[in-house]
């Protein structure tokens, strides 16, 4: 029961954030490190994979759930530089200006998300 709840919670969160990449890409574009080309395309691409991963977690086929979890793990690693850049450049979280310590404190959340997806991958 707990695994099912964790699966749906992550699926809804990832799908929701993925949709935000299309409905309001500006906050995501701002945190793409300037060394990367075409930030808007990268935001859309990550949005697609967030949605695919979220939906894949709840498809009632174990191999699909496992692949979706591993895919989300790869995505969390891929977007980590954007989160580091956000903290380093002190970019606000949407319209909220966070203290610098809070921007840096967000970074370990990526590890939590990785562990969460890894746990789900082992269950699928």
C-alpha positions as CSV (number, residue, x, y, z in Angstrom):
1,X,0.0,0.0,0.0
2,X,2.8,2.4,0.9
3,X,4.6,1.6,-2.4
4,X,1.5,2.3,-4.4
5,X,1.0,5.6,-2.6
6,X,4.7,6.6,-3.2
7,X,4.4,5.5,-6.9
8,X,1.3,7.7,-7.4
9,X,2.7,10.6,-5.5
10,X,5.8,10.8,-7.6
11,X,3.9,10.1,-10.8
12,X,1.5,13.0,-10.1
13,X,4.4,15.3,-9.0
14,X,6.5,14.6,-12.1
15,X,3.5,14.8,-14.5
16,X,2.5,18.1,-13.0
17,X,5.9,19.6,-13.1
18,X,6.3,18.3,-16.7
19,X,3.1,20.0,-17.7
20,X,4.4,23.3,-16.1
21,X,7.4,23.1,-18.5
22,X,4.9,23.7,-21.3
23,X,2.4,26.0,-19.7
24,X,5.0,28.3,-18.1
25,X,8.5,27.5,-19.2
26,X,10.1,30.8,-18.2
27,X,11.2,29.8,-14.6
28,X,12.8,26.6,-16.0
29,X,14.5,28.4,-18.9
30,X,16.1,30.9,-16.4
31,X,17.9,28.1,-14.5
32,X,19.4,26.3,-17.5
33,X,23.1,27.0,-17.3
34,X,24.3,29.4,-20.0
35,X,26.8,26.9,-21.3
36,X,24.0,24.7,-22.6
37,X,22.5,25.5,-26.0
38,X,18.8,26.3,-26.7
39,X,17.4,26.5,-23.1
40,X,13.8,26.5,-24.2
41,X,14.2,23.2,-26.2
42,X,16.0,21.6,-23.2
43,X,13.1,22.7,-20.9
44,X,10.5,21.2,-23.3
45,X,12.6,18.0,-23.6
46,X,12.9,17.6,-19.9
47,X,9.2,18.3,-19.6
48,X,8.4,15.5,-22.0
49,X,10.6,13.1,-20.0
50,X,9.0,14.2,-16.8
51,X,5.6,13.4,-18.1
52,X,6.6,10.1,-19.7
53,X,8.3,9.1,-16.4
54,X,5.3,10.1,-14.3
55,X,2.8,8.3,-16.5
56,X,5.1,5.3,-16.9
57,X,5.3,4.8,-13.1
58,X,1.6,4.0,-13.0
59,X,1.2,2.0,-16.2
60,X,0.1,-1.5,-14.9
61,X,3.1,-3.2,-16.5
62,X,6.0,-3.9,-14.2
63,X,8.8,-3.5,-16.8
64,X,7.3,-0.1,-17.8
65,X,7.2,1.0,-14.2
66,X,10.8,-0.1,-13.7
67,X,12.0,1.7,-16.9
68,X,10.1,4.8,-16.0
69,X,11.7,4.8,-12.5
70,X,15.2,4.4,-14.0
71,X,14.4,7.1,-16.6
72,X,13.4,9.5,-13.9
73,X,16.7,8.7,-12.1
74,X,18.6,9.7,-15.2
75,X,16.5,12.8,-15.5
76,X,17.2,13.8,-11.9
77,X,20.9,13.5,-12.6
78,X,20.6,15.4,-15.9
79,X,18.8,18.4,-14.4
80,X,21.1,18.6,-11.3
81,X,23.4,21.1,-13.0
82,X,20.4,23.5,-13.5
83,X,19.7,23.2,-9.7
84,X,23.3,24.0,-8.9
85,X,23.3,26.9,-11.3
86,X,20.1,28.2,-9.7
87,X,21.8,28.2,-6.3
88,X,25.1,29.6,-7.6
89,X,23.5,32.4,-9.6
90,X,20.9,33.1,-6.9
91,X,18.0,32.7,-9.2
92,X,14.6,33.0,-7.6
93,X,12.3,30.0,-7.4
94,X,9.5,31.2,-9.7
95,X,8.5,34.5,-8.2
96,X,9.8,33.7,-4.8
97,X,13.2,35.1,-3.8
98,X,14.7,32.5,-1.4
99,X,17.6,33.1,0.9
100,X,20.9,31.8,-0.5
101,X,21.0,29.0,2.1
102,X,17.6,27.8,0.9
103,X,18.7,27.6,-2.7
104,X,21.6,25.4,-1.7
105,X,19.5,23.4,0.8
106,X,17.3,22.4,-2.2
107,X,20.1,20.4,-3.8
108,X,20.0,17.4,-1.5
109,X,16.3,17.0,-2.6
110,X,17.7,15.5,-5.8
111,X,19.2,12.7,-3.8
112,X,15.9,12.1,-2.1
113,X,14.2,12.0,-5.5
114,X,16.9,9.6,-6.8
115,X,16.4,7.3,-3.8
116,X,12.6,7.4,-4.2
117,X,12.8,6.5,-7.9
118,X,15.4,3.8,-7.1
119,X,13.1,2.3,-4.5
120,X,10.2,2.2,-7.0
121,X,12.4,0.6,-9.6
122,X,13.2,-2.2,-7.2
123,X,9.4,-2.7,-6.6
124,X,8.3,-2.7,-10.2
